[in-house]
Each structure stands twice: as C-alpha cells, then as structure tokens.
C-alpha cells in the first residue's frame, strides 16, 4: 500500500536506524515492538543524530493503553497511531507530516 509513496522497510530497530541514515527518508513509521532494540530506543538514536533528527517519527503500535501515546511522544516520537489503524487515518497523518517537513538538505 504505497499509494504513490516510495516505501522502505526494516523489520528490526538497528536495521531501521541504518536504513534511515543511508536513505534519509522524509518520514518514519516506527513500530514500537521490535525484535532487537525497541522502537523507542531506535527513535532516540535517530533523534540524537543531527543528520536524522529532523525526520518525523510516527509511532505505529499496538500499545494503546492509557498513557502509551504520551510515553511515545516523551520518548521522541512526533506522532502516534494505535493499531489497528484505518487506512484513511494513516494516509491523512502521513500527508500532514510530509506537508510540514523540511529535509535538512533543503533547510541549509
């Protein structure tokens, strides 16, 4: 379901951080429950890098209990979507974040 977007995929946190560093995507949908480092640790690593910190990270997670949204935002995520997510909600969120993102290369 790329809907016109180029989609890159990583199934582990460390791989995702490496792909982000190499590809400099405009947006990251971050699963919080990953097999190696969790998505919050991966997000912290991304946000700690001056070359990657500008990339919006949206937590996309089954963690939908009271306080989970706030926990993800406090950990550095820029947005939060609870699974299962409606296709329209996902596409609207992606479009909103992309409209408000200026890549580091364009900002300099």
N, C-alpha and C positions, 0 to 999 in steps of 0.2 A: 504494500500500500504506500508507494512513494508519492502519489498524487502530484507528480511534477518535481518533486524534490529529489536531489541525489542523496541516497541513504547509505551511510557506512555503518557497519555492525561490529560489535565486540561483545563476547559472551563472558568476559572476566574484567574486573576492575583495572588491573595492571595493563592489560591489553588495550582497554579503552583509553587510559591515560596516554599510552604510547601512540595510539591512532590519532588522538586529539592533537598531540604535539606535532606529529608528522603532517596531518591534513588540515589543521586549523579550521574546523567546521564552524558554521555560523550559529549552531545551536546543538546542545547535547540533551538527549532524553536519557536520564540516568536511573536505571533500576537500582533500588537500594539493597536488595538481597542478591549479592553476587557470590560466586564460589571462592574467590581468593580474598581480596580486600572488599569490604562492603562499599556501596555507592557513596556513602557519606565520606569515607576515607578517600575514595577516588576524587570526589568533588573537592575536598580540602587540598589535595595535591594539585588539582587544576587551578584552583583559586590562588594558591601560593606562587604560581608561576606568572611573572609579568607578561610573558608571551601568550598565556592562555586565560588569564583572569577575566578578560573582557567577554569571554564566551558564556552566554546564558546557559545555565544548567537547570533543567526541569526534572524534579524527582517524579518518577513514574513508578508507583509502588503499590503493593497490596497492603502495606502498613497504613491502615485507615482508621486507627483508633484515635480517641480524643488526645490531642497533643502531638500527633505524628507530623502534621503539617508544620507546626511551629518548630518542632525538632529539626526537620529537614531544612527549613529556612534559616534557622540559627546555625546550622552546620555549613551554610554557604550556598545552598540551592537558591535559585532565583524564582522558582515557581514549583508548584506541587500539583500532581494529578493522581487521584486514587484509582486503582484498578478495581473492577473493570471500568474502563473509560469509554465513553461514547465517541465514535469516530468524529462527529461534528465538534465535540469539545476539544479533542486532541488537535484537530486541524485549526480551530479558532485560536487555541493557545499558541501553537507553533507560529501562525501568521502574525499574531500580536507581538510575540517576542522578536521575530525576524524584522518586523517593521520598526522596532525600537533599538536595534542592534547596529552598532558601527564597528566593523572589524578594525583591529589595531592597525593594520596596514593602511586603511583609509583614513584613520584618525591622525596619522602623523603627517 
